[in-house]
Amino acid sequence: MAKIALKVDVDTLRGTKEGVPNLARTLKRFDLKASFLFSLGPDHTGWALKRVFRPGFLKKVSRTSVVEHYGIKTLLYGVFLPGPDIGKKAAAEMREIDQAGHETGIHTWDHVAWQDAVRDQDATWTKAMMQKSWDRFVQIFGHSPVTYGAAGWQMNTAAFEQLDQWGIQYSSDGRAEPNLMPYRLALPSGKAKHVQYPTTLPTFDELIGIDGADEFGAVKKLLEITQSNPNDQVFTLHAELEGQKLLPAFEQLLAGWLNQGHELVTMGELHKSWEATKQLDKIAVLPLTWGEIPNRSGELIIQHN
């Protein structure tokens, strides 16, 4: 069967200090490794409340119980409480993941600031934000990151060019249908050097509440997709969700995928498998494309058809 890469987005201080260790214990029980992408600067989760005016945002909040998953304190960061510096307060938890043999990479510096603004920001703002995350990552881990995954699946051309300047070989910054087809982006500076492996499977928060499904209904839907699909996949999970309240459902999903015969891998292992078959010589070069996906508010980067 196919490979399914496990990509863990870590957005908040609570997710880093509580969700990440929970996921590490679960993965160890299954003898699995994942790719953990960290938010390295301030936790300004409360700023996201301004998204209340976006179409579909309130519907998503009502389906996924944001307060229950993130906690009142986290939702006040940047509004009524100062945003704590995640990289300073949770460096130990981050290093433990690295030392346990999981793959570690950059998610962002300031998750909400990036997700809400980067699409329309210039190169100066973009590269300054990314450099902060790079410097903090090296300070914490003592080595360079090997991969990247954009907060909220939001980027701009300057951000993609920065990945190449850093020497990142593979990244996961967008979304695609459940049939992984890695690609390179066509940028103003030319064909991107790094390979994009977009998230291909729906996330838990995009499935919960649809047709009355709870988290175990979401597991059933994901297993239905992968049972009948022989292609490689990328699955994005969140330390704040699957690492906390949704952990039992995530454990059921891991067991289901293993029972189906899939190989659960890191992003790096997925990249090496495509390199080994020399298929990366033939992948498409596609334009940067934006669009909507079911049950997620706002536009994000999608793979061009």
C-alpha positions in Angstrom: 0.0 0.0 0.0 0.9 3.6 -0.1 2.9 5.9 2.2 1.0 8.4 4.3 3.2 11.3 5.7 2.2 12.5 9.1 2.7 16.3 9.3 2.1 17.9 12.7 1.3 21.6 12.7 2.0 23.2 16.1 0.3 26.5 16.5 0.2 27.5 20.1 2.0 27.4 23.4 -0.5 25.0 24.9 -0.2 22.8 21.8 3.6 22.7 22.2 3.7 22.0 25.9 0.7 19.6 26.1 -0.3 18.3 22.7 3.2 17.6 21.4 4.3 15.4 24.3 1.0 13.5 24.1 1.5 12.9 20.4 5.1 11.8 21.0 3.9 9.2 23.5 1.3 7.9 21.1 3.7 7.7 18.2 6.2 5.9 20.3 3.6 3.2 21.2 3.0 2.6 17.5 6.8 2.8 16.7 6.2 5.7 14.3 7.9 9.0 13.5 6.3 12.2 12.3 7.3 15.6 11.0 6.7 18.3 13.7 6.5 21.9 12.4 6.8 24.5 15.1 5.5 28.0 15.6 8.6 29.6 17.2 7.6 33.1 18.2 4.7 34.8 20.0 1.3 33.1 20.5 -1.2 35.6 19.3 -4.1 33.2 18.9 -6.6 35.8 20.2 -5.9 37.9 17.1 -7.8 35.2 15.1 -11.1 36.4 16.6 -11.2 39.0 13.9 -11.8 36.2 11.4 -15.3 36.1 12.8 -16.4 38.2 9.8 -15.1 35.7 7.2 -17.6 33.6 5.4 -17.7 30.1 6.9 -15.6 30.9 10.0 -18.4 30.9 12.5 -19.8 27.7 11.0 -16.4 26.0 11.5 -16.1 27.3 15.1 -19.5 25.9 16.0 -18.6 22.5 14.5 -15.2 22.1 16.1 -15.7 23.7 19.5 -12.7 26.0 19.4 -12.9 27.1 23.1 -12.9 23.4 24.2 -9.8 22.6 22.1 -7.7 25.7 22.6 -8.8 26.9 26.0 -10.0 30.3 27.1 -6.5 31.4 28.1 -5.0 30.7 24.6 -7.9 32.6 23.0 -7.1 35.6 25.0 -3.4 35.8 24.0 -2.8 39.0 22.1 -6.1 40.5 23.1 -6.5 40.6 26.9 -3.3 38.7 27.7 0.2 39.3 26.3 1.2 36.7 23.7 3.8 34.4 25.3 6.9 33.6 23.4 6.5 29.9 22.5 10.2 29.3 21.5 11.3 30.6 24.9 8.7 28.9 27.1 8.6 25.5 25.3 12.1 25.0 24.0 12.5 21.9 26.1 9.4 20.2 24.7 10.6 21.0 21.1 14.1 19.6 21.7 12.7 16.4 23.2 10.9 15.8 19.9 14.1 16.3 17.9 16.1 14.0 20.3 13.4 11.3 20.0 14.2 11.1 16.3 11.2 12.9 14.8 11.7 15.3 11.9 11.5 18.9 13.0 10.9 22.0 10.8 9.5 25.5 10.7 5.8 26.3 10.7 6.0 30.0 11.3 7.2 32.8 13.6 3.8 34.3 14.5 1.0 32.0 13.3 -1.9 34.4 13.2 0.1 37.3 11.9 1.4 35.1 9.1 -1.8 33.4 8.2 -3.8 36.6 8.1 -1.3 38.9 6.3 1.4 37.1 4.3 -0.6 36.8 1.0 -0.5 40.6 0.6 2.8 41.4 2.3 6.0 42.5 0.5 9.3 40.7 0.4 10.8 42.7 3.2 8.1 41.8 5.7 8.0 38.2 4.6 11.8 37.6 4.7 12.1 39.3 8.1 9.4 37.1 9.6 10.9 34.0 8.1 14.4 34.9 9.3 13.2 35.3 12.8 11.8 31.7 12.7 15.0 30.4 11.2 17.2 32.0 13.8 15.0 30.8 16.6 14.9 27.3 15.2 18.7 27.1 15.0 19.0 28.5 18.5 16.7 25.9 20.0 17.8 22.8 18.1 21.4 23.6 17.2 20.9 22.6 13.6 19.1 23.9 10.5 15.5 22.9 9.7 15.1 20.4 6.9 11.5 21.2 6.0 8.8 23.8 6.2 5.0 23.9 6.2 3.1 27.2 5.9 0.7 28.4 8.6 -2.8 28.2 7.4 -1.5 27.1 3.9 -0.7 30.8 3.2 2.5 32.0 1.4 3.6 34.5 -1.2 6.3 34.3 -3.9 8.9 35.9 -1.7 8.3 33.2 0.9 8.8 30.4 -1.7 12.0 32.0 -2.9 13.3 32.2 0.6 12.8 28.4 1.0 15.1 28.0 -2.0 17.7 30.4 -0.6 17.7 28.4 2.7 18.3 25.2 0.7 15.0 23.6 1.8 14.5 20.5 -0.5 10.9 19.7 0.3 8.0 21.6 1.8 4.3 21.3 2.3 2.6 24.6 1.9 -0.7 23.9 0.1 -3.6 21.6 -0.4 -4.6 19.1 -3.1 -6.9 16.2 -3.9 -6.3 12.8 -2.3 -3.8 11.7 -4.9 -0.4 13.0 -4.1 1.4 14.5 -7.1 4.5 16.4 -6.0 5.3 19.5 -8.0 7.6 22.5 -8.3 6.3 26.1 -8.4 6.8 28.5 -11.2 8.1 31.6 -9.5 9.1 35.0 -10.9 12.7 34.0 -10.4 12.2 30.7 -12.3 11.3 27.1 -11.4 11.5 26.5 -7.7 14.3 24.2 -6.5 12.3 22.7 -3.7 9.5 20.2 -4.1 6.0 20.8 -2.9 4.2 17.9 -1.2 0.7 19.3 -0.5 -1.7 18.1 2.2 -4.0 15.7 0.3 -6.3 14.4 3.0 -9.0 16.4 4.7 -8.2 17.4 8.3 -10.2 16.4 11.4 -11.7 19.9 11.8 -12.9 19.8 8.2 -14.8 16.6 8.7 -16.2 16.9 12.3 -19.8 18.2 12.2 -20.3 17.4 8.5 -23.4 15.2 8.2 -23.4 14.9 12.0 -20.0 13.2 12.1 -18.0 13.3 15.4 -14.3 12.7 15.6 -14.7 8.9 15.1 -17.0 9.6 12.1 -14.1 11.7 10.8 -11.8 8.7 11.2 -14.3 6.5 9.3 -14.3 9.0 6.4 -10.5 9.2 6.3 -10.2 5.4 6.3 -12.7 5.1 3.5 -10.6 7.5 1.4 -7.4 5.6 2.0 -8.9 2.1 1.7 -9.9 2.7 -1.9 -6.9 5.0 -2.9 -3.5 3.4 -3.7 -1.7 6.7 -3.9 0.7 8.4 -1.4 -0.9 10.9 0.9 0.0 13.8 3.2 -2.1 14.2 6.4 -1.9 17.3 8.5 -2.8 17.1 12.1 -2.7 19.7 14.8 -1.0 19.4 18.3 -4.0 21.4 19.7 -6.6 18.9 18.4 -5.2 15.4 17.8 -2.7 16.0 20.5 -5.4 16.7 23.1 -9.1 16.0 23.0 -9.0 14.2 19.7 -6.1 11.9 20.7 -8.2 8.7 21.1 -9.6 9.3 17.6 -6.2 9.9 16.2 -5.0 6.6 17.8 -7.9 4.8 16.1 -6.9 6.4 12.8 -3.3 5.3 13.1 -4.4 1.7 13.9 -6.8 1.8 10.9 -4.1 2.9 8.5 -1.7 0.3 9.7 -4.3 -2.4 9.4 -4.9 -1.2 5.8 -1.2 -1.8 5.1 -0.1 1.8 4.7 3.4 2.9 5.7 3.2 5.9 8.0 6.3 8.1 7.4 7.8 11.6 7.9 7.9 14.2 5.1 11.6 13.4 4.7 10.9 9.7 4.2 8.2 10.5 1.7 10.6 12.8 -0.2 13.4 10.1 -0.2 11.0 7.5 -1.7 10.1 9.9 -4.6 13.8 10.6 -5.1 14.6 6.9 -5.1 12.3 6.2 -8.0 13.6 9.2 -9.9 10.1 10.4 -10.4 11.1 13.9 -9.2 12.7 14.5 -12.6 9.3 14.3 -14.2 7.1 16.3 -11.9 5.1 19.2 -13.1 6.0 22.9 -12.8 2.8 24.7 -11.8 1.7 28.3 -11.1 1.0 29.6 -7.6 -2.8 29.1 -7.3 -5.4 30.1 -4.7 -8.8 28.5 -4.0 -11.2 27.3 -1.5 -11.7 23.7 -0.1 -14.7 22.2 1.5 -15.4 23.1 5.1 -12.5 25.6 5.6 -13.1 29.3 5.5 -11.1 31.6 3.2 -8.8 31.0 0.3 -5.6 29.1 0.6 -2.9 27.7 -1.7 -4.1 24.8 -3.8 -2.5 22.6 -6.4 -3.2 23.9 -9.9 -5.2 21.5 -12.0 
